Amino acid sequence: MAYSIIETCVNCWACEPLCPSKAIFEDRPHFRIDAKKCTECEGEFADPQCASICPIEGAILNGLAENANPPGSLTGIPPERMQAAMAEIQAR
């Protein structure tokens, strides 16, 4: 199975140079991963490099179509806590 990048990608170029199998390529409107080249970084890294560097939570999916970098993974703030904080800020 291969990882994939979905449309929330903002083409920041963070992942492309880190991919050891050179599976990531630019394709308008966002980057994509060539499934035939993607090794999921197995045997090279403990974690997939694309997901570990991606600044957009939820933009990279694993082979089971699950978020490889789910909401809260970058900030450490659980999504429900973030929603409560944002609601409080908007209520001001």
DSSP file (Angstrom, degrees, kcal/mol; ACC not computed):
  #  RESIDUE AA STRUCTURE BP1 BP2  ACC     N-H-->O    O-->H-N    N-H-->O    O-->H-N    TCO  KAPPA ALPHA  PHI   PSI    X-CA   Y-CA   Z-CA
    1    1 A M              0   0    0      0, 0.0     2,-0.3     0, 0.0    62,-0.1   0.000 360.0 360.0 360.0 154.0    0.0    0.0    0.0
    2    2 A A        -     0   0    0     61,-0.2     2,-0.1    60,-0.1    33,-0.1  -0.851 360.0-112.7-123.6 157.8    1.1    3.5   -0.6
    3    3 A Y        -     0   0    0     -2,-0.3     2,-0.3    31,-0.1    59,-0.2  -0.442  32.0-157.2 -79.1 161.4    0.6    6.9    1.0
    4    4 A S  E     -A   61   0A   0     57,-2.3    57,-2.9    -2,-0.1     2,-0.5  -0.984  12.9-137.3-141.4 154.1   -1.4    9.6   -0.8
    5    5 A I  E     -A   60   0A   0     -2,-0.3    55,-0.2    55,-0.2    28,-0.2  -0.943  25.3-152.2-111.0 129.5   -1.6   13.4   -0.6
    6    6 A I    >   -     0   0    0     53,-2.7     3,-2.1    -2,-0.5    25,-0.1  -0.394  34.8 -85.0-100.5 178.8   -5.1   14.9   -0.8
    7    7 A E  T 3  S+     0   0    0      1,-0.3    52,-0.1    -2,-0.1    -1,-0.0   0.544 114.3  76.4 -64.6  -9.5   -6.4   18.2   -2.0
    8    8 A T  T 3   +     0   0    0     50,-0.2    -1,-0.3    51,-0.1    51,-0.1   0.586  69.1 117.3 -76.6  -6.9   -5.8   20.0    1.3
    9    9 A C    <   -     0   0    0     -3,-2.1    -4,-0.0    50,-0.2    45,-0.0  -0.332  52.5-161.2 -56.7 137.3   -2.1   20.1    0.3
   10   10 A V        -     0   0    0     20,-0.1    -1,-0.1    46,-0.0    20,-0.1   0.197  38.1-114.0-109.3  14.7   -0.8   23.6   -0.2
   11   11 A N        +     0   0    0      1,-0.1    -2,-0.0    20,-0.1    19,-0.0   0.918  59.7 154.5  54.5  48.9    2.3   22.8   -2.3
   12   12 A C        -     0   0    0      1,-0.0    -1,-0.1     0, 0.0    -3,-0.0   0.622  49.8-132.7 -81.8 -12.0    4.7   24.0    0.4
   13   13 A W        +     0   0    0      1,-0.1    -1,-0.0     3,-0.0    41,-0.0   0.558  69.4 123.7  73.3  10.8    7.4   21.6   -0.9
   14   14 A A  S    S+     0   0    0      1,-0.2     4,-0.3     2,-0.1    40,-0.1   0.900  76.1  38.1 -68.1 -39.5    8.3   20.3    2.6
   15   15 A C  S >> S+     0   0    0      1,-0.2     3,-1.2     2,-0.1     4,-1.1   0.861  99.1  73.2 -81.7 -37.5    7.7   16.6    1.7
   16   16 A E  G >4 S+     0   0    0      1,-0.3     3,-0.7     2,-0.2     8,-0.2   0.862  98.8  44.0 -53.4 -48.7    9.1   16.3   -1.8
   17   17 A P  G 34 S+     0   0    0      0, 0.0    -1,-0.3     0, 0.0    -2,-0.1   0.718 111.5  56.1 -72.7 -16.2   12.9   16.6   -1.0
   18   18 A L  G <4 S+     0   0    0     -3,-1.2    -2,-0.2    -4,-0.3    31,-0.1   0.659  75.6 109.2 -86.8 -16.3   12.5   14.2    2.0
   19   19 A C    X<  -     0   0    0     -4,-1.1     3,-1.1    -3,-0.7     5,-0.1  -0.466  53.7-161.0 -67.4 114.1   11.0   11.3    0.1
   20   20 A P  T 3  S+     0   0    0      0, 0.0    -1,-0.2     0, 0.0    18,-0.0   0.755  90.8  46.5 -69.3 -22.8   13.7    8.5   -0.1
   21   21 A S  T 3  S-     0   0    0     -3,-0.0    -2,-0.1     0, 0.0    -3,-0.0   0.386 105.6-125.6 -99.2   4.3   11.9    6.8   -3.0
   22   22 A K    <   +     0   0    0     -3,-1.1    16,-0.1    -6,-0.1    -6,-0.1   0.865  65.5 138.7  55.3  39.0   11.3   10.0   -5.0
   23   23 A A        +     0   0    0     14,-0.1    11,-3.1    10,-0.1     2,-0.4   0.615  40.3  89.8 -88.2 -14.1    7.6    9.1   -5.2
   24   24 A I  E     +C   33   0B   0     -8,-0.2     2,-0.3     9,-0.2     9,-0.2  -0.706  52.1 167.6 -91.3 132.0    6.3   12.6   -4.6
   25   25 A F  E     -C   32   0B   0      7,-2.4     7,-2.6    -2,-0.4     2,-0.4  -0.975  37.9-105.4-141.1 155.2    5.8   14.9   -7.5
   26   26 A E  E     +C   31   0B   0     -2,-0.3     2,-0.3     5,-0.2     5,-0.2  -0.662  41.5 164.2 -82.7 130.1    4.0   18.2   -8.2
   27   27 A D  E >   -C   30   0B   0      3,-1.0     3,-1.9    -2,-0.4    -2,-0.0  -0.914  45.7 -74.7-147.4 114.5    0.8   17.9  -10.0
   28   28 A R  T 3  S+     0   0    0      1,-0.3     3,-0.0    -2,-0.3    -2,-0.0  -0.215 115.2  17.6 -52.6 137.7   -1.6   20.8  -10.1
   29   29 A P  T 3  S-     0   0    0      0, 0.0    -1,-0.3     0, 0.0     2,-0.3  -0.991 133.7  -9.1 -93.2   2.2   -3.3   21.7   -7.9
   30   30 A H  E <  S-C   27   0B   0     -3,-1.9    -3,-1.0   -25,-0.1   -23,-0.1  -0.929  78.6 -75.9-149.5 172.7   -1.2   19.8   -5.3
   31   31 A F  E     -C   26   0B   0     -2,-0.3     2,-0.3    -5,-0.2    -5,-0.2  -0.303  44.1-164.6 -68.6 157.5    1.5   17.3   -4.8
   32   32 A R  E     -C   25   0B   0     -7,-2.6    -7,-2.4   -28,-0.1     2,-0.5  -0.898  16.2-126.2-136.9 166.0    0.8   13.6   -5.3
   33   33 A I  E     -C   24   0B   0     -2,-0.3     2,-0.8    -9,-0.2    -9,-0.2  -0.977  19.9-130.2-119.3 127.0    2.5   10.3   -4.5
   34   34 A D    >>  -     0   0    0    -11,-3.1     4,-2.0    -2,-0.5     3,-1.3  -0.660  16.3-154.7 -75.2 110.3    3.3    7.8   -7.1
   35   35 A A  T 34 S+     0   0    0     -2,-0.8    -1,-0.2     1,-0.3   -32,-0.0   0.785  91.0  58.4 -60.2 -29.4    1.9    4.6   -5.6
   36   36 A K  T 34 S+     0   0    0      1,-0.2    -1,-0.3   -13,-0.1    -2,-0.1   0.776 114.2  37.0 -72.5 -25.0    4.2    2.4   -7.6
   37   37 A K  T <4 S+     0   0    0     -3,-1.3    -2,-0.2   -14,-0.1    -1,-0.2   0.715  90.3 105.6 -96.8 -24.9    7.3    4.2   -6.2
   38   38 A C     <  +     0   0    0     -4,-2.0    -5,-0.0   -15,-0.2   -19,-0.0  -0.381  36.2 174.9 -65.8 125.5    6.1    4.7   -2.6
   39   39 A T    >   -     0   0    0     -2,-0.2     3,-1.8   -37,-0.0    -1,-0.2   0.351  46.9-121.6-106.1   1.3    7.7    2.3   -0.1
   40   40 A E  T 3   -     0   0    0      1,-0.3     3,-0.1   -37,-0.1     5,-0.1   0.718  59.5 -80.7  58.9  22.1    6.1    4.0    3.0
   41   41 A C  T >> S+     0   0    0      1,-0.2     4,-2.7     7,-0.1     3,-1.9   0.605  80.8 167.0  62.0  15.2    9.7    4.5    4.0
   42   42 A E  T <4  +     0   0    0     -3,-1.8    -1,-0.2     1,-0.3     4,-0.1  -0.359  65.7  13.3 -61.9 134.9    9.9    0.9    5.3
   43   43 A G  T 34 S+     0   0    0      2,-0.3    -1,-0.3    -3,-0.1     3,-0.1   0.319 127.5  59.2  82.5  -8.6   13.4   -0.2    6.0
   44   44 A E  T <4 S+     0   0    0     -3,-1.9     2,-0.3     1,-0.4    -2,-0.2   0.717 110.7  13.8-117.2 -39.0   14.7    3.4    5.8
   45   45 A F     <  -     0   0    0     -4,-2.7    -1,-0.4     1,-0.1    -2,-0.3  -0.973  60.2-130.5-140.7 151.9   12.8    5.3    8.5
   46   46 A A  S    S+     0   0    0     -2,-0.3    -1,-0.1    -3,-0.1    -4,-0.0   0.841  98.7  32.4 -69.4 -33.5   10.6    4.5   11.5
   47   47 A D  S    S-     0   0    0     -6,-0.1     2,-0.2    -3,-0.1    -1,-0.1  -0.915  99.4 -94.3-123.6 149.8    8.0    7.0   10.3
   48   48 A P     >  -     0   0    0      0, 0.0     4,-1.9     0, 0.0     5,-0.2  -0.457  32.9-142.9 -62.4 127.3    6.9    8.1    6.8
   49   49 A Q  H  > S+     0   0    0     -2,-0.2     4,-1.2     1,-0.2     5,-0.2   0.846  95.2  56.4 -65.0 -35.7    8.9   11.2    6.0
   50   50 A C  H  > S+     0   0    0      1,-0.2     4,-1.6     2,-0.2     3,-0.4   0.936 111.8  42.0 -62.6 -46.2    6.1   12.9    4.1
   51   51 A A  H  4 S+     0   0    0      1,-0.2    -1,-0.2     2,-0.2    -2,-0.2   0.829 110.4  57.6 -70.8 -31.9    3.7   12.7    7.0
   52   52 A S  H  < S+     0   0    0     -4,-1.9    -1,-0.2     1,-0.2    -2,-0.2   0.761 117.1  32.3 -72.0 -23.2    6.3   13.6    9.6
   53   53 A I  H  < S+     0   0    0     -4,-1.2    -2,-0.2    -3,-0.4    -1,-0.2   0.639  86.4 116.1-105.7 -18.7    7.1   16.9    7.9
   54   54 A C     <  -     0   0    0     -4,-1.6     4,-0.1    -5,-0.2     6,-0.1  -0.317  48.1-160.7 -60.5 123.4    3.8   17.9    6.4
   55   55 A P  S    S+     0   0    0      0, 0.0     2,-0.8     0, 0.0    -1,-0.2   0.504  72.1  81.9 -82.9  -3.1    2.5   21.1    8.1
   56   56 A I  S >  S-     0   0    0     15,-0.0     3,-1.9    18,-0.0     4,-0.3  -0.871  81.1-135.6-107.3 105.0   -1.1   20.5    7.0
   57   57 A E  T 3  S+     0   0    0     -2,-0.8    10,-0.0     1,-0.3    -6,-0.0  -0.338  87.5  14.0 -60.5 131.3   -2.8   18.1    9.4
   58   58 A G  T 3  S+     0   0    0     11,-2.6    -1,-0.3     2,-0.2   -50,-0.2   0.477  91.0 113.0  85.8   3.1   -4.8   15.5    7.5
   59   59 A A    <   +     0   0    0     -3,-1.9   -53,-2.7    10,-0.3     2,-0.5   0.664  69.0  59.2 -82.4 -15.6   -3.3   16.1    4.1
   60   60 A I  E     -A    5   0A   0     -4,-0.3     8,-3.3   -55,-0.2     9,-0.8  -0.958  67.6-165.8-120.5 129.5   -1.5   12.8    3.9
   61   61 A L  E     -AB   4  67A   0    -57,-2.9   -57,-2.3    -2,-0.5     6,-0.2  -0.852  14.7-131.9-111.9 146.1   -3.3    9.4    4.1
   62   62 A N    >   -     0   0    0      4,-2.8     3,-2.1    -2,-0.3   -60,-0.1  -0.200  46.2 -81.5 -82.4-175.3   -1.8    6.0    4.7
   63   63 A G  T 3  S+     0   0    0      1,-0.3   -61,-0.2   -62,-0.1   -60,-0.1   0.645 131.6  55.5 -64.9 -15.0   -2.7    3.0    2.5
   64   64 A L  T 3  S-     0   0    0      2,-0.1    -1,-0.3   -63,-0.1     3,-0.1   0.242 119.6-108.8 -98.7  11.1   -5.9    2.4    4.5
   65   65 A A  S <  S+     0   0    0     -3,-2.1     2,-0.3     1,-0.3    -2,-0.1   0.766  75.7 137.4  64.8  29.1   -7.1    6.0    3.7
   66   66 A E        -     0   0    0      1,-0.1    -4,-2.8     4,-0.0    -1,-0.3  -0.795  66.6 -92.4-101.3 147.9   -6.5    7.0    7.4
   67   67 A N  B     -B   61   0A   0     -2,-0.3    -6,-0.3    -6,-0.2    -8,-0.1  -0.388  30.1-165.8 -59.6 124.8   -4.9   10.3    8.3
   68   68 A A  S    S+     0   0    0     -8,-3.3    -1,-0.2     1,-0.3    -7,-0.2   0.729  93.1  28.0 -82.7 -23.6   -1.1    9.8    8.7
   69   69 A N  S    S-     0   0    0     -9,-0.8   -11,-2.6   -13,-0.1    -1,-0.3  -0.650  93.5-168.5-133.5  75.1   -0.9   13.2   10.4
   70   70 A P    >   -     0   0    0      0, 0.0     3,-2.5     0, 0.0     4,-0.3  -0.064  37.7 -69.3 -67.5 164.5   -4.3   13.7   12.0
   71   71 A P  T 3  S+     0   0    0      0, 0.0   -15,-0.0     0, 0.0    -4,-0.0  -0.275 124.7  25.5 -52.5 133.3   -5.7   16.8   13.5
   72   72 A G  T 3> S+     0   0    0      6,-0.2     4,-2.3    -3,-0.1     5,-0.1   0.200  90.5 106.5  94.8 -14.0   -3.8   17.6   16.7
   73   73 A S  T <4 S+     0   0    0     -3,-2.5     0, 0.0     1,-0.2     0, 0.0   0.810  86.4  36.5 -70.2 -28.7   -0.7   15.8   15.6
   74   74 A L  T  4 S+     0   0    0     -4,-0.3    -1,-0.2    -5,-0.1   -18,-0.0   0.857 127.4  33.6 -89.4 -38.7    1.3   19.0   15.0
   75   75 A T  T  4 S-     0   0    0      2,-0.2    -2,-0.2     1,-0.0    -1,-0.1   0.739  93.4-133.1 -88.8 -25.0    0.0   21.1   17.8
   76   76 A G     <  +     0   0    0     -4,-2.3    -3,-0.1     1,-0.3    -2,-0.0   0.509  67.7 125.4  80.0   4.1   -0.5   18.4   20.4
   77   77 A I        -     0   0    0     -5,-0.1    -1,-0.3     2,-0.0    -2,-0.2  -0.863  66.5-121.1 -99.1 121.5   -4.0   20.0   21.0
   78   78 A P    >>  -     0   0    0      0, 0.0     4,-2.2     0, 0.0     3,-0.7  -0.312  24.4-117.8 -58.3 142.7   -6.8   17.5   20.8
   79   79 A P  H 3> S+     0   0    0      0, 0.0     4,-2.5     0, 0.0     5,-0.2   0.851 113.2  53.1 -52.7 -40.4   -9.4   18.6   18.1
   80   80 A E  H 3> S+     0   0    0      1,-0.2     4,-1.8     2,-0.2     5,-0.1   0.869 109.8  48.2 -66.8 -34.1  -12.2   19.0   20.6
   81   81 A R  H <> S+     0   0    0     -3,-0.7     4,-2.2     2,-0.2    -1,-0.2   0.884 111.0  51.3 -70.2 -38.0  -10.1   21.2   22.8
   82   82 A M  H  X S+     0   0    0     -4,-2.2     4,-2.6     2,-0.2    -2,-0.2   0.911 108.9  51.0 -64.5 -42.4   -9.1   23.3   19.8
   83   83 A Q  H  X S+     0   0    0     -4,-2.5     4,-2.3     1,-0.2    -1,-0.2   0.904 110.3  49.3 -62.1 -41.4  -12.8   23.7   18.8
   84   84 A A  H  X S+     0   0    0     -4,-1.8     4,-2.0     2,-0.2    -1,-0.2   0.909 112.0  48.3 -64.6 -42.2  -13.7   24.9   22.3
   85   85 A A  H  X S+     0   0    0     -4,-2.2     4,-2.2     2,-0.2    -2,-0.2   0.904 112.0  48.9 -65.0 -41.5  -10.8   27.4   22.3
   86   86 A M  H  X S+     0   0    0     -4,-2.6     4,-2.5     2,-0.2    -2,-0.2   0.887 109.9  52.0 -66.1 -38.3  -11.8   28.7   18.8
   87   87 A A  H  X S+     0   0    0     -4,-2.3     4,-1.5     2,-0.2    -1,-0.2   0.898 109.8  49.7 -63.5 -40.6  -15.4   29.0   19.9
   88   88 A E  H  X S+     0   0    0     -4,-2.0     4,-0.5     2,-0.2    -2,-0.2   0.902 111.3  48.6 -64.6 -41.7  -14.3   31.0   23.0
   89   89 A I  H >< S+     0   0    0     -4,-2.2     3,-1.0     1,-0.2    -2,-0.2   0.915 111.5  49.0 -65.0 -43.5  -12.2   33.3   20.9
   90   90 A Q  H 3< S+     0   0    0     -4,-2.5    -1,-0.2     1,-0.2    -2,-0.2   0.779 104.5  60.4 -68.3 -26.4  -15.0   33.9   18.3
   91   91 A A  H 3<        0   0    0     -4,-1.5    -1,-0.2     1,-0.2    -2,-0.2   0.641 360.0 360.0 -76.2 -14.1  -17.4   34.7   21.2
   92   92 A R    <<        0   0    0     -3,-1.0    -1,-0.2    -4,-0.5    -2,-0.1   0.486 360.0 360.0 -71.7 360.0  -15.3   37.6   22.3
